[in-house]
Amino acid sequence: MPSMFDLVTVDAADSELVAGFWAAALLLVEVQREDNGRWIVLADATGMRRIGVQRITDLGVASACWDGADKPRLHLDVACAPAEFDAEVERLLLLGAIQLRLPRHEDYGAIATMTDVEGNVFDLCAYH
């Protein structure tokens, strides 16, 4: 099964503040929280994940994903099954994606930070 759209992620200096804003603005509710609020997921009334908010230490310098002052503030998350993660990374690379860093494994699953053929950043996520 190929990757599927998961959610849009907003990078923020204050993840609580930004998540609170989007929750109120779009009538969303918090459905997931990791790493003491570093990662917050908001869903609609049906439980569909819509927005992720991740706290980064310095929006102007380096974050966990990108280096440089021109770091994007929004990126797509796409998801695949955990058993298909390695094959999906390879498939996306064959399509022209560029891997920005080696895949990492978190408590919630595997993440590969990549760009599309024009440099737009996305994360491939395989949740447990």
N, C-alpha and C positions, 0 to 999 in steps of 0.2 A: 504494500500500500504506500503510495507517495505521501509526502508531507502534506499537512493540512493547516489552514490558518488557525492560530490559537488566540492571540490577543495583541494589542498594541501596548508597548511598554514606554512609560514616561520616566526619564531619569530626573532625579530631584535631589537637591541638597537636604530638604526636609520631607522625607517620604510621608510622614503623618499628615503634614499640612496639605501636600498635593493630593494625597489619597482622599482626604476629607473634602477638599474642593470638588474633585470629580465625582465622588459619591453623592454629594448634595446637588451638584449641577445636573447629573444624569440619572438621579434616583437609583443609584447602585448601592449594593451592600458588600461589606468585606466578607470574603469567603476563605481567604488564606493569608497567613502571616508567617514569615520565616526570619531567622536571624535577628531577633529583637526589633522587628519592624523594618529591616533593611529591604525586604521584599513583601509587598502587599498586593493582593489580587482582589479586584472588584468585579462583581457579577450583577446581572440584571435580576428581576424578580423570578425568572424561570430557573436561575442558577447558572445561566450561560456566562462564562468568563468573558469580560469585555476589555478591561484595562488592568495592566500591571504597573505598579510604581516601584522603582528601585532607587534606594538611597545610594548616592555615590559621594565620595569624600570631597571632591573638588571639581566642579563643573568645568573649570577652565583649564585644568591640567590633565592628569591621567586618571582614568577610572579602571575598573577591573577588566573592561573590554577594549578600550581604545586609548591611544596616546595622542596628545596634541590638543591645541586650543580650538580646533575646528570640529570637535567631537559632536555628533548629532545628539539631540535631546529626545528624539523619538525613534523607535525601531520596531519592526515586526518580530513577533515570535511565531514560529511554525512548529508543529509537533508531529512526531511519528512514534510508532510503537517501540518500546525499549529493545526488543529483539531485532529491530530493523535499523537501529541507530547507525551503526558503522556502515552498513550498505547505503543508507540514505545520505550520509556525509559524502561517500564516494560518488553517488549518483549526481548530487548537486555540484560537486567539483567538476565532473565531466560535462555538466551543463554550462560551466564557466564561472561558477562561484569561486571565491577566494577565501581561504581559511585564514582568519586573523590571528588565531591562537589555537593551541592544541585543545581538543575537547577536554572538558573537566567533568568530574563527577561530584555532585552535591547530594545531600540527604534525600532530596526529592527526585533526583534523576540525573541524566547526562545532558550537557549543554555544549554546543559548538557555535562559536561566534564567527560569522562569515559575512561576506558582501556579495551582492549580485554582480552582474557584469558591468554595471556602471558605478560600483562602489557604495551602494545603499546597504546599510548594515542590517542584518537579521540574525536571530538566534534560532538554531535548530534544537528543539527540546524533546527529550524522551522521558516522560514522567513515569515513576513507578506506579 
